[in-house]
Amino acid sequence: MLSRTAFGRYLMVSLVSALVAMAAAATAVTAHNDGFNERILNCIETRDANSDQCLAALEVSSVDSNFFRVLGDNLDNLPAKEDPKPEVDLYALVKECAATQNLESEECVVALEQSGLSLDEFKAKFAPKLGYAAKKAHMTEKMQACLELKKSLNGKTADELSDLVEKVNYVCRKALVESQMSAGQFWSKYR
């Protein structure tokens, strides 16, 4: 059994086919058709039986108004046209997100929503463009402390370095455990 929408579509296709056949026959019989073809197509595009285009088609039509009443009922029962969604420049959105260096910023939230990806998929796909922001999101406090201690080692004297060695070893060992990476993976990812 056909559903109402399938039946409506079938009926609409039948009516349009009949109209096209009638229009083709009318043009074969008369060389002058007063623009009926264009008017009936404009009428169908409006999806409104009371539109000016449908009234104009009725004026030059060789069929009676009952035909257009049935057509109008069918047009009124058609689902409304969906406006196409504007295309989004995802590259520009990701570029704006990367500029903020914060995955929780409004720009990154919009880019994530428009991409249709999960947060992990988004980070994986756009990691080169996001740069430090993607790395920073996975860092724990211990990892951050380890990296800060590593940065603080530069420019220290030998005496100052000896004081920091135990602290760096302890904090970075905990950071490696939290990251669940090998030392090589950790230091190559978080330089």
VEXLOKE-487162 format. One record per residue: x, y, z of N, C-alpha, C, O in turn. Coordinates in steps of 0.1 Angstrom, whole numbers, padded with zeros to 4 digits, m for minus. Layout:
N
   n_u   n_v   n_w  ca_u  ca_v  ca_w   c_u   c_v   c_w   o_u   o_v   o_w
     X     Y     Z     X     Y     Z     X     Y     Z     X     Y     Z
...
//
This chain:
191
   n_u   n_v   n_w  ca_u  ca_v  ca_w   c_u   c_v   c_w   o_u   o_v   o_w
  0008 m0012  0000  0000  0000  0000  0009  0012  0000  0019  0013  0007
  0006  0022 m0008  0014  0034 m0009  0011  0044  0002 m0001  0045  0007
  0021  0050  0008  0019  0060  0018  0013  0073  0011  0013  0074 m0001
  0008  0082  0020  0002  0094  0014  0013  0102  0007  0009  0108 m0004
  0025  0103  0012  0035  0111  0005  0039  0105 m0008  0041  0112 m0018
  0040  0092 m0008  0044  0085 m0021  0032  0086 m0031  0035  0089 m0043
  0020  0085 m0026  0009  0087 m0035  0008  0101 m0040  0005  0103 m0052
  0011  0111 m0031  0011  0125 m0036  0021  0128 m0046  0019  0135 m0056
  0033  0122 m0044  0044  0124 m0054  0040  0117 m0067  0042  0123 m0078
  0034  0105 m0067  0030  0098 m0079  0019  0106 m0086  0020  0108 m0098
  0010  0112 m0079 m0001  0120 m0085  0005  0133 m0091  0001  0137 m0102
  0015  0139 m0084  0021  0151 m0089  0028  0148 m0102  0028  0156 m0111
  0036  0137 m0102  0044  0134 m0114  0034  0131 m0126  0037  0135 m0137
  0023  0124 m0123  0013  0121 m0133  0007  0134 m0138  0006  0136 m0151
  0004  0143 m0129 m0002  0156 m0134  0008  0164 m0142  0004  0170 m0153
  0020  0165 m0138  0030  0172 m0145  0033  0166 m0159  0034  0172 m0169
  0033  0152 m0159  0035  0145 m0172  0023  0148 m0181  0025  0150 m0193
  0011  0148 m0176 m0001  0151 m0184  0000  0166 m0189 m0003  0168 m0201
  0004  0175 m0181  0006  0189 m0185  0016  0190 m0196  0014  0197 m0206
  0027  0183 m0194  0038  0184 m0204  0033  0178 m0217  0035  0184 m0228
  0026  0167 m0217  0021  0161 m0229  0010  0170 m0235  0010  0171 m0248
  0002  0176 m0227 m0008  0185 m0233 m0001  0197 m0239 m0005  0202 m0250
  0009  0202 m0232  0016  0214 m0237  0023  0211 m0250  0023  0219 m0260
  0029  0199 m0251  0036  0195 m0263  0026  0193 m0275  0029  0197 m0286
  0014  0187 m0272  0004  0186 m0282 m0002  0199 m0286 m0004  0201 m0298
 m0003  0208 m0277 m0008  0221 m0280  0001  0229 m0289 m0003  0236 m0298
  0014  0227 m0286  0024  0235 m0295  0024  0228 m0309  0027  0235 m0318
  0022  0215 m0309  0022  0209 m0323  0010  0213 m0331  0010  0215 m0343
 m0002  0215 m0324 m0014  0219 m0331 m0014  0234 m0334 m0017  0238 m0345
 m0010  0242 m0324 m0009  0257 m0327  0005  0262 m0325  0012  0258 m0316
  0009  0270 m0334  0022  0275 m0334  0024  0286 m0323  0035  0290 m0319
  0013  0291 m0318  0013  0302 m0309  0006  0297 m0296 m0006  0294 m0296
  0013  0296 m0284  0007  0291 m0272  0006  0301 m0261  0003  0297 m0250
  0009  0313 m0263  0008  0324 m0253  0016  0322 m0241  0013  0327 m0230
  0027  0314 m0242  0036  0312 m0231  0031  0303 m0220  0035  0304 m0208
  0022  0294 m0223  0016  0285 m0213  0027  0277 m0206  0026  0275 m0194
  0036  0271 m0214  0047  0263 m0208  0054  0270 m0197  0056  0264 m0186
  0059  0282 m0200  0066  0289 m0190  0058  0292 m0178  0062  0292 m0167
  0045  0296 m0181  0036  0300 m0170  0033  0288 m0161  0033  0290 m0148
  0031  0277 m0166  0027  0265 m0158  0040  0260 m0150  0038  0256 m0139
  0051  0261 m0156  0063  0258 m0148  0066  0268 m0137  0070  0264 m0126
  0064  0280 m0140  0065  0291 m0129  0055  0288 m0118  0058  0290 m0106
  0043  0284 m0122  0032  0281 m0112  0036  0270 m0103  0035  0270 m0091
  0042  0259 m0109  0046  0247 m0101  0058  0251 m0092  0058  0246 m0081
  0067  0259 m0097  0078  0263 m0088  0074  0271 m0076  0080  0270 m0066
  0063  0279 m0077  0059  0287 m0066  0052  0278 m0055  0053  0282 m0043
  0047  0267 m0059  0040  0258 m0049  0028  0265 m0042  0025  0261 m0031
  0023  0274 m0049  0011  0282 m0043  0001  0283 m0054  0003  0290 m0064
 m0011  0277 m0053 m0021  0277 m0063 m0027  0291 m0065 m0033  0294 m0076
 m0026  0300 m0055 m0032  0313 m0056 m0021  0323 m0061 m0024  0335 m0060
 m0010  0319 m0065  0001  0329 m0069 m0003  0335 m0082 m0011  0330 m0090
  0004  0346 m0085  0002  0353 m0098  0006  0344 m0110 m0001  0345 m0120
  0016  0336 m0108  0020  0327 m0119  0010  0317 m0122  0007  0314 m0134
  0003  0312 m0112 m0008  0302 m0115 m0020  0308 m0121 m0026  0302 m0130
 m0023  0320 m0117 m0034  0327 m0123 m0031  0331 m0137 m0040  0331 m0146
 m0019  0335 m0140 m0015  0338 m0154 m0015  0325 m0163 m0019  0326 m0174
 m0012  0314 m0157 m0012  0301 m0165 m0027  0298 m0168 m0030  0293 m0178
 m0036  0300 m0158 m0050  0297 m0160 m0056  0306 m0171 m0065  0301 m0179
 m0052  0318 m0172 m0057  0327 m0182 m0054  0322 m0197 m0063  0324 m0205
 m0043  0316 m0199 m0039  0312 m0213 m0041  0297 m0214 m0038  0292 m0225
 m0046  0290 m0204 m0048  0276 m0205 m0060  0272 m0213 m0070  0279 m0213
 m0059  0260 m0219 m0071  0255 m0227 m0079  0246 m0218 m0090  0241 m0222
 m0075  0243 m0206 m0083  0235 m0196 m0091  0244 m0187 m0088  0256 m0186
 m0101  0238 m0180 m0109  0246 m0172 m0103  0248 m0158 m0092  0242 m0155
 m0109  0256 m0150 m0103  0259 m0137 m0103  0248 m0127 m0096  0248 m0117
 m0112  0238 m0129 m0113  0226 m0120 m0099  0219 m0121 m0094  0214 m0110
 m0093  0218 m0132 m0080  0212 m0134 m0070  0219 m0125 m0062  0212 m0118
 m0070  0232 m0125 m0061  0240 m0117 m0064  0239 m0102 m0055  0240 m0093
 m0077  0237 m0098 m0081  0235 m0084 m0074  0222 m0079 m0069  0222 m0068
 m0075  0211 m0087 m0069  0199 m0083 m0054  0200 m0082 m0047  0196 m0073
 m0048  0207 m0092 m0034  0210 m0092 m0030  0218 m0080 m0020  0215 m0073
 m0038  0228 m0076 m0035  0236 m0065 m0036  0228 m0052 m0028  0230 m0043
 m0045  0219 m0051 m0046  0211 m0039 m0033  0202 m0038 m0028  0200 m0027
 m0029  0197 m0049 m0016  0189 m0049 m0004  0198 m0045  0005  0193 m0038
 m0004  0210 m0050  0007  0219 m0047  0007  0223 m0032  0018  0224 m0026
 m0005  0224 m0027 m0005  0228 m0012 m0001  0216 m0004  0004  0219  0008
 m0002  0204 m0008  0001  0192  0000  0016  0189 m0002  0021  0180  0006
  0023  0195 m0011  0037  0192 m0012  0045  0197  0000  0042  0208  0005
  0055  0190  0003  0064  0195  0014  0071  0208  0010  0074  0210 m0002
  0073  0217  0019  0080  0230  0016  0094  0227  0011  0101  0218  0016
  0099  0236  0002  0112  0235 m0002  0122  0239  0009  0119  0248  0016
  0132  0231  0011  0142  0234  0020  0153  0243  0014  0158  0240  0003
  0156  0254  0021  0166  0263  0015  0179  0256  0017  0182  0251  0028
  0188  0257  0007  0201  0250  0008  0209  0258  0019  0209  0270  0020
  0216  0250  0027  0225  0256  0037  0237  0263  0030  0242  0257  0021
  0240  0275  0035  0252  0281  0029  0264  0273  0031  0266  0267  0042
  0273  0273  0022  0285  0265  0023  0294  0273  0033  0295  0285  0033
  0301  0265  0042  0309  0271  0052  0324  0268  0048  0327  0257  0044
  0332  0278  0050  0346  0277  0047  0353  0271  0059  0357  0279  0068
  0354  0258  0060  0359  0252  0072  0374  0255  0074  0378  0256  0085
  0381  0257  0063  0395  0260  0064  0397  0274  0071  0405  0275  0080
  0388  0283  0068  0389  0296  0074  0386  0295  0089  0392  0302  0097
  0376  0287  0092  0372  0286  0106  0383  0279  0114  0386  0283  0126
  0390  0269  0109  0401  0262  0116  0412  0272  0117  0419  0272  0127
  0415  0280  0107  0425  0290  0108  0423  0300  0119  0432  0304  0127
  0410  0305  0121  0407  0314  0132  0408  0307  0145  0413  0313  0155
  0405  0294  0146  0406  0286  0158  0421  0285  0162  0424  0287  0173
  0429  0282  0152  0444  0280  0154  0450  0294  0159  0459  0293  0167
  0444  0305  0155  0450  0318  0159  0447  0320  0174  0455  0327  0180
  0436  0315  0179  0433  0317  0193  0442  0308  0203  0444  0312  0214
  0447  0297  0198  0455  0288  0206  0447  0283  0218  0453  0280  0228
  0434  0282  0217  0425  0278  0228  0414  0270  0222  0405  0275  0215
  0414  0257  0224  0403  0248  0218  0390  0251  0224  0379  0246  0219
  0389  0258  0235  0376  0261  0241  0371  0275  0237  0360  0280  0242
  0378  0282  0228  0374  0295  0224  0361  0294  0215  0358  0283  0210
  0354  0305  0213  0342  0305  0205  0346  0301  0190  0338  0294  0184
  0357  0305  0185  0361  0302  0171  0363  0287  0170  0359  0281  0160
  0369  0281  0180  0371  0266  0179  0358  0258  0181  0357  0248  0174
  0349  0263  0189  0337  0256  0191  0329  0257  0178  0323  0247  0174
  0329  0268  0171  0322  0269  0158  0328  0260  0148  0321  0254  0140
  0341  0260  0147  0348  0252  0137  0345  0237  0140  0343  0229  0131
  0345  0233  0153  0342  0219  0156  0328  0216  0152  0326  0205  0147
  0318  0224  0155  0304  0221  0151  0303  0221  0136  0296  0211  0131
  0309  0230  0129  0307  0230  0114  0314  0218  0108  0310  0213  0097
  0324  0213  0114  0332  0201  0108  0324  0188  0109  0325  0180  0101
  0315  0187  0120  0308  0175  0122  0316  0164  0128  0312  0152  0128
  0328  0167  0132  0337  0157  0138  0336  0157  0153  0332  0167  0159
  0341  0146  0159  0342  0146  0174  0354  0154  0177  0362  0157  0168
  0356  0158  0190  0368  0166  0194  0381  0159  0191  0390  0165  0186
  0382  0146  0193  0394  0138  0190  0396  0137  0175  0408  0139  0171
  0386  0135  0167  0388  0135  0153  0392  0148  0148  0400  0149  0139
  0386  0159  0153  0390  0173  0149  0404  0175  0152  0411  0181  0143
  0409  0172  0164  0423  0174  0168  0432  0166  0158  0442  0171  0154
  0428  0153  0156  0437  0145  0147  0438  0150  0133  0448  0151  0127
  0426  0155  0128  0426  0159  0114  0433  0173  0112  0440  0175  0102
  0431  0182  0122  0437  0195  0120  0448  0198  0129  0452  0210  0132
  0455  0188  0135  0466  0190  0144  0477  0199  0138  0482  0208  0145
  0481  0197  0126  0492  0206  0120  0488  0220  0120  0496  0229  0122
  0475  0223  0117  0471  0237  0117  0469  0243  0131  0471  0255  0133
  0465  0234  0140  0462  0239  0154  0475  0241  0162  0476  0248  0171
  0486  0234  0157  0499  0235  0164  0498  0232  0178  0495  0221  0182
  0503  0241  0187  0504  0239  0201  0491  0237  0208  0491  0230  0218
  0480  0242  0203  0467  0241  0209  0463  0226  0210  0457  0222  0221
  0466  0218  0201  0462  0204  0201  0471  0196  0211  0466  0187  0219
  0483  0200  0212  0492  0194  0222  0488  0198  0236  0488  0190  0245
  0485  0211  0237  0483  0216  0251  0470  0210  0257  0470  0209  0269
  0461  0206  0249  0448  0201  0254  0450  0188  0262  0443  0185  0271
  0460  0180  0258  0463  0167  0264  0472  0167  0276  0474  0157  0283
  0477  0179  0280  0487  0180  0290  0481  0181  0304  0471  0188  0306
  0486  0173  0313  0482  0173  0327  0491  0184  0334  0500  0189  0328
  0488  0186  0347  0496  0195  0355  0510  0191  0356  0519  0199  0355
  0512  0178  0358  0526  0173  0359  0533  0174  0346  0545  0178  0346
  0527  0172  0335  0533  0174  0322  0537  0188  0320  0548  0191  0315
  0528  0197  0323  0531  0212  0322  0543  0216  0331  0551  0223  0327
  0543  0210  0343  0553  0214  0352  0567  0208  0347  0577  0215  0348
  0567  0196  0341  0579  0191  0336  0584  0199  0324  0596  0202  0324
  0575  0204  0316  0580  0212  0304  0585  0226  0309  0595  0231  0304
  0579  0231  0320  0583  0244  0325  0597  0242  0331  0606  0251  0330
  0599  0231  0339  0612  0229  0345  0623  0227  0334  0634  0231  0335
  0619  0220  0323  0629  0218  0312  0633  0231  0306  0644  0234  0303
  0623  0240  0305  0626  0254  0299  0635  0262  0309  0643  0269  0305
  0633  0259  0322  0640  0267  0332  0655  0262  0333  0663  0269  0339
  0658  0251  0327  0672  0246  0327  0682  0254  0319  0694  0255  0321
  0676  0261  0309  0685  0268  0300  0691  0280  0307  0684  0288  0314
  0704  0282  0305  0711  0294  0310  0715  0292  0325  0719  0302  0331
  0713  0281  0331  0716  0279  0345  0731  0275  0346  0737  0269  0337
  0737  0278  0358  0750  0274  0361  0750  0260  0366  0739  0254  0368
  0762  0254  0367  0763  0240  0371  0757  0238  0385  0751  0228  0388
  0759  0247  0394  0754  0246  0408  0739  0247  0408  0732  0239  0415
  0734  0256  0400  0719  0257  0399  0713  0245  0393  0702  0240  0397
  0720  0239  0383  0714  0227  0377  0714  0215  0386  0705  0207  0386
  0724  0214  0395  0724  0203  0404  0713  0203  0414  0708  0193  0418
  0708  0215  0417  0697  0217  0426  0684  0213  0419  0674  0207  0426
  0683  0215  0406  0671  0212  0399  0670  0197  0394  0659  0193  0390
  0681  0190  0394  0681  0176  0388  0671  0167  0395  0663  0160  0388
  0671  0167  0408  0661  0158  0415  0647  0161  0412  0638  0153  0409
  0644  0174  0412  0630  0179  0409  0626  0176  0395  0615  0171  0393
  0635  0178  0385  0632  0175  0371  0629  0160  0370  0620  0156  0363
  0638  0152  0376  0637  0137  0374  0623  0132  0380  0616  0124  0374
  0620  0137  0392  0607  0133  0398  0595  0138  0391  0586  0129  0388
  0594  0150  0387  0583  0156  0380  0581  0150  0366  0570  0146  0362
  0592  0149  0359  0591  0144  0345  0588  0129  0345  0582  0124  0336
  0593  0121  0355  0590  0107  0356  0575  0106  0358  0569  0097  0351
  0569  0114  0367  0554  0113  0369  0547  0117  0356  0537  0111  0353
  0552  0127  0349  0546  0132  0337  0546  0121  0326  0536  0119  0319
  0557  0114  0325  0558  0103  0315  0548  0092  0319  0541  0086  0309
  0546  0089  0331  0536  0078  0335  0522  0083  0332  0514  0075  0326
  0519  0096  0335  0506  0101  0332  0503  0101  0317  0492  0099  0312
  0513  0104  0309  0511  0105  0294  0510  0092  0288  0504  0091  0276
  0514  0081  0294  0514  0067  0289  0521  0066  0276  0517  0059  0266
  0532  0074  0275  0541  0074  0263  0555  0070  0267  0559  0070  0279
  0563  0066  0258  0577  0063  0260  0584  0077  0261  0578  0087  0257
  0596  0077  0267  0603  0090  0268  0605  0096  0255  0604  0109  0253
  0609  0088  0245  0611  0094  0231  0598  0100  0225  0599  0111  0219
  0587  0093  0227  0574  0098  0222  0570  0111  0229  0566  0121  0223
  0572  0111  0242  0569  0123  0250  0577  0135  0246  0571  0146  0244
  0590  0133  0245  0599  0145  0242  0597  0149  0227  0600  0161  0224
  0594  0140  0218  0592  0144  0204  0578  0152  0203  0577  0160  0194
  0568  0148  0211  0555  0155  0210  0555  0168  0217  0550  0178  0212
  0562  0169  0229  0562  0181  0237  0576  0187  0238  0582  0187  0249
  0580  0192  0227  0594  0198  0227  0593  0211  0234  0604  0218  0235
//
